[in-house]
Amino acid sequence: MSGTTPNPADRNDLEARLKVTEDTLKTMSRRIDQLERELDELRRRSDVEIPDDILMAISAAVSAYLGNSGKVRAVRFHRHRTWAQQGRRAAQIHHRTQM
């Protein structure tokens, strides 16, 4: 060993950096946990089957509206809960009702 002792300022700097790194890792871990919960929720919603009676009701409504010339090709549950998506959906519905 060269006989030099560590500088207290260097030690304090390293401890401060370690603290910042630990805090960053904790924050990232919480965010990853939240994202994994959201992903599980989205997967759960996407796996939900639409009951036959709901499909028949949708088919009947389309048929009544289009005079038996329409065909239901796909039906999906609405999966997004964000306010932006809700706003776009409300605007689209509003524009459809004005036609």
SERO-4910 file (N, C-alpha, C, O; in steps of 0.05 Angstrom, whole numbers):
BEGIN
 pado doro    nc1    nc2    nc3   cac1   cac2   cac3    cc1    cc2    cc3    oc1    oc2    oc3
  Met    A     17    -24      0      0      0      0     18     25      0     40     25     10
  Ser    A      7     45    -11     23     70    -13     22     86     12     37    105     15
  Gly    A      5     79     31      4     93     56    -14    117     55    -15    132     75
  Thr    A    -29    122     34    -47    145     33    -74    137     43    -83    114     40
  Thr    A    -86    155     57   -113    150     67   -134    162     48   -128    183     35
  Pro    A   -157    151     46   -178    162     28   -186    190     37   -189    195     61
  Asn    A   -189    206     18   -198    234     23   -227    233     32   -244    221     19
  Pro    A   -234    246     55   -262    246     64   -281    258     44   -304    250     42
  Ala    A   -272    277     28   -290    290      8   -296    269    -14   -319    268    -23
  Asp    A   -277    253    -22   -282    232    -42   -301    211    -31   -319    202    -45
  Arg    A   -297    204     -5   -315    185      7   -344    196      8   -363    181      2
  Asn    A   -347    221     16   -374    233     17   -387    234    -11   -410    229    -14
  Asp    A   -370    240    -31   -380    241    -59   -390    213    -68   -411    211    -80
  Leu    A   -374    193    -61   -382    165    -68   -407    157    -54   -424    144    -65
  Glu    A   -410    164    -28   -434    157    -13   -458    172    -25   -480    160    -26
  Ala    A   -455    197    -33   -477    212    -45   -485    199    -71   -509    196    -77
  Arg    A   -466    191    -87   -472    178   -113   -486    151   -109   -505    144   -123
  Leu    A   -477    137    -89   -489    111    -82   -518    115    -73   -536    100    -81
  Lys    A   -523    136    -57   -550    142    -48   -568    149    -72   -591    139    -74
  Val    A   -558    165    -90   -574    172   -114   -579    147   -131   -602    144   -141
  Thr    A   -560    130   -134   -564    105   -150   -584     87   -136   -601     76   -150
  Glu    A   -583     85   -110   -602     68    -96   -631     79    -99   -649     64   -104
  Asp    A   -633    106    -96   -660    119   -100   -670    115   -128   -694    110   -132
  Thr    A   -653    117   -148   -661    113   -176   -670     84   -180   -690     79   -194
  Leu    A   -656     65   -169   -664     37   -172   -690     31   -158   -707     16   -169
  Lys    A   -695     43   -135   -721     39   -122   -744     51   -138   -765     38   -141
  Thr    A   -739     75   -149   -760     87   -166   -765     70   -191   -788     66   -198
  Met    A   -744     61   -204   -748     44   -228   -762     18   -221   -778      8   -237
  Ser    A   -755      7   -198   -768    -18   -190   -798    -14   -186   -814    -31   -194
  Arg    A   -806      8   -173   -834     15   -169   -848     18   -196   -870      8   -200
  Arg    A   -835     32   -215   -847     37   -241   -850     11   -256   -870      6   -270
  Ile    A   -830     -7   -255   -832    -33   -268   -855    -49   -256   -870    -62   -271
  Asp    A   -857    -49   -230   -879    -63   -217   -906    -53   -227   -925    -69   -232
  Gln    A   -909    -26   -229   -934    -14   -238   -940    -23   -267   -962    -30   -274
  Leu    A   -919    -22   -284   -923    -29   -312   -930    -59   -315   -946    -66   -332
  Glu    A   -919    -76   -298   -925   -104   -299   -954   -109   -291   -968   -126   -302
  Arg    A   -964    -94   -270   -992    -96   -262  -1010    -87   -285  -1031   -100   -291
  Glu    A  -1003    -64   -298  -1020    -55   -321  -1020    -75   -344  -1040    -79   -356
  Leu    A   -997    -87   -349   -995   -107   -371  -1012   -131   -364  -1026   -142   -381
  Asp    A  -1012   -140   -339  -1029   -162   -331  -1058   -156   -334  -1074   -172   -343
  Glu    A  -1066   -131   -327  -1094   -122   -330  -1102   -122   -360  -1123   -131   -367
  Leu    A  -1084   -112   -377  -1090   -111   -406  -1093   -139   -417  -1110   -145   -433
  Arg    A  -1075   -157   -408  -1077   -185   -418  -1102   -198   -408  -1115   -213   -423
  Arg    A  -1110   -192   -383  -1135   -204   -372  -1159   -194   -389  -1177   -209   -395
  Arg    A  -1159   -168   -395  -1181   -157   -410  -1182   -168   -439  -1204   -173   -449
  Ser    A  -1159   -172   -451  -1159   -181   -479  -1167   -210   -481  -1175   -219   -502
  Asp    A  -1165   -225   -459  -1173   -254   -460  -1202   -258   -454  -1212   -281   -456
  Val    A  -1217   -237   -448  -1245   -240   -441  -1261   -246   -467  -1259   -231   -487
  Glu    A  -1277   -266   -466  -1294   -273   -488  -1321   -257   -487  -1331   -252   -465
  Ile    A  -1331   -250   -509  -1357   -235   -510  -1379   -257   -510  -1379   -274   -527
  Pro    A  -1398   -255   -491  -1419   -275   -490  -1436   -275   -515  -1439   -255   -529
  Asp    A  -1447   -299   -521  -1463   -303   -545  -1487   -285   -546  -1495   -275   -567
  Asp    A  -1500   -281   -523  -1524   -265   -522  -1518   -235   -529  -1534   -222   -542
  Ile    A  -1494   -226   -522  -1486   -199   -529  -1481   -197   -559  -1488   -178   -572
  Leu    A  -1467   -217   -570  -1462   -218   -599  -1488   -219   -614  -1491   -206   -635
  Met    A  -1508   -234   -605  -1534   -235   -619  -1548   -209   -618  -1560   -200   -637
  Ala    A  -1546   -195   -595  -1559   -169   -592  -1546   -148   -611  -1560   -132   -624
  Ile    A  -1519   -149   -613  -1505   -131   -631  -1513   -137   -660  -1518   -119   -676
  Ser    A  -1514   -163   -667  -1521   -171   -694  -1550   -162   -701  -1555   -153   -723
  Ala    A  -1568   -165   -682  -1596   -157   -686  -1597   -126   -690  -1612   -117   -707
  Ala    A  -1582   -111   -675  -1582    -82   -677  -1571    -74   -704  -1582    -56   -717
  Val    A  -1550    -86   -713  -1538    -80   -739  -1557    -87   -761  -1561    -72   -780
  Ser    A  -1570   -110   -759  -1589   -119   -779  -1613   -100   -780  -1622    -93   -802
  Ala    A  -1623    -91   -757  -1646    -73   -757  -1638    -46   -769  -1654    -34   -783
  Tyr    A  -1615    -37   -763  -1606    -11   -772  -1601    -11   -802  -1608      8   -817
  Leu    A  -1588    -32   -812  -1581    -34   -840  -1601    -48   -857  -1597    -52   -881
  Gly    A  -1623    -57   -845  -1644    -71   -861  -1635    -99   -871  -1640   -105   -894
  Asn    A  -1623   -114   -854  -1615   -142   -860  -1593   -143   -881  -1587   -165   -891
  Ser    A  -1581   -121   -888  -1559   -122   -908  -1532   -120   -895  -1512   -121   -909
  Gly    A  -1531   -118   -869  -1505   -115   -856  -1496   -141   -844  -1511   -160   -840
  Lys    A  -1470   -142   -839  -1458   -166   -828  -1438   -157   -807  -1420   -141   -812
  Val    A  -1440   -169   -783  -1421   -163   -761  -1396   -180   -766  -1397   -204   -767
  Arg    A  -1374   -166   -770  -1349   -180   -776  -1331   -184   -752  -1317   -204   -749
  Ala    A  -1332   -164   -734  -1315   -166   -710  -1327   -149   -688  -1338   -128   -692
  Val    A  -1324   -160   -664  -1333   -145   -640  -1311   -148   -619  -1301   -170   -614
  Arg    A  -1304   -125   -607  -1283   -126   -586  -1292   -109   -563  -1307    -90   -566
  Phe    A  -1282   -116   -539  -1285    -99   -516  -1267    -75   -518  -1245    -77   -529
  His    A  -1277    -53   -509  -1260    -29   -509  -1240    -32   -486  -1249    -35   -463
  Arg    A  -1214    -31   -491  -1194    -37   -471  -1180    -13   -459  -1167    -17   -438
  His    A  -1183     10   -470  -1167     33   -460  -1184     50   -441  -1208     54   -444
  Arg    A  -1170     59   -420  -1183     76   -400  -1172    104   -399  -1180    120   -382
  Thr    A  -1153    111   -416  -1141    137   -415  -1160    159   -422  -1179    155   -438
  Trp    A  -1156    182   -411  -1175    204   -416  -1173    213   -445  -1193    221   -457
  Ala    A  -1149    211   -458  -1147    218   -486  -1163    200   -503  -1177    209   -522
  Gln    A  -1161    174   -498  -1177    154   -513  -1207    159   -509  -1222    157   -528
  Gln    A  -1215    165   -485  -1243    170   -480  -1253    195   -495  -1275    195   -505
  Gly    A  -1235    215   -496  -1243    240   -510  -1245    235   -540  -1264    244   -552
  Arg    A  -1227    220   -551  -1229    213   -580  -1254    197   -586  -1268    201   -605
  Arg    A  -1259    178   -568  -1283    161   -572  -1309    178   -570  -1327    174   -587
  Ala    A  -1310    196   -551  -1333    214   -549  -1336    231   -574  -1359    235   -583
  Ala    A  -1314    241   -584  -1316    258   -608  -1325    242   -632  -1341    251   -648
  Gln    A  -1315    217   -635  -1323    200   -657  -1353    194   -655  -1367    194   -675
  Ile    A  -1362    188   -631  -1391    181   -628  -1408    206   -634  -1429    204   -647
  His    A  -1398    230   -626  -1413    254   -631  -1414    259   -661  -1435    267   -671
  His    A  -1393    255   -675  -1392    259   -704  -1410    239   -719  -1423    246   -738
  Arg    A  -1411    215   -709  -1428    194   -721  -1458    201   -718  -1473    196   -736
  Thr    A  -1465    213   -696  -1493    219   -691  -1502    243   -707  -1526    246   -712
  Gln    A  -1484    259   -717  -1491    282   -733  -1495    275   -762  -1506    291   -777
  Met    A  -1486    252   -770  -1489    244   -799  -1517    237   -806  -1523    230   -828
***
